[in-house]
Structures are given as structure tokens and as C-alpha cells.
């Protein structure tokens, strides 16, 4: 119905994934990623589809991209402390 809408691609891909149509799910999710390459939820769902299809290397790549995008978006929204990006001083030892 909406081939240029990444949300529709994600939703349809999820339905196909849950119904066991791995190749159909991957096709729609990959098309969604082309439309919205900076969407962490889409990357996460695609990683899940790859994992379930036995495509470990593709799953790892998409999971890493999800993590990178998710960390970047959370940092923009709430600062580095929200994603563990705040450097802490090492504990001081008593002298």
C-alpha cells in the first residue's frame, strides 16, 4: 500500500517475520532501511530477521549499526550520561 513509507515497510516486515516468511521480511526491511537508514528500530528488526534466517554476519552488522544509531540519538536527546558516555574518574586509593 505504501512502498515509499519506511514505517509501512517495517510493519509489514515484522508481520512477515512473525509469520515465518524470513525472505519476505528481509526484503521489506531492507527496502525500509534504504528509505530510512538512520532508523534504529528498523535496523534492530532487520538484525532480528537476519539472525532468524541464519545470516549471522549480516545480523552482527545491523546490530552494530543499531547500537551506533541508538547511542547517537539518545546522546542527542538526553546527553552522554544517558548512554554511559560520561567518563568517570578512577576510584582514588587512600594513601
Secondary structure, DSSP 8 states (H G I E B T S, - for coil): --TT-HHHHHHHHHHHHHHT-HHHHHHHHHHHHHH-TT-HHHHHHHHHHHHHTT-HHHHHHHHHHHHHHHHHHHHHHH-GGGGT-S---------
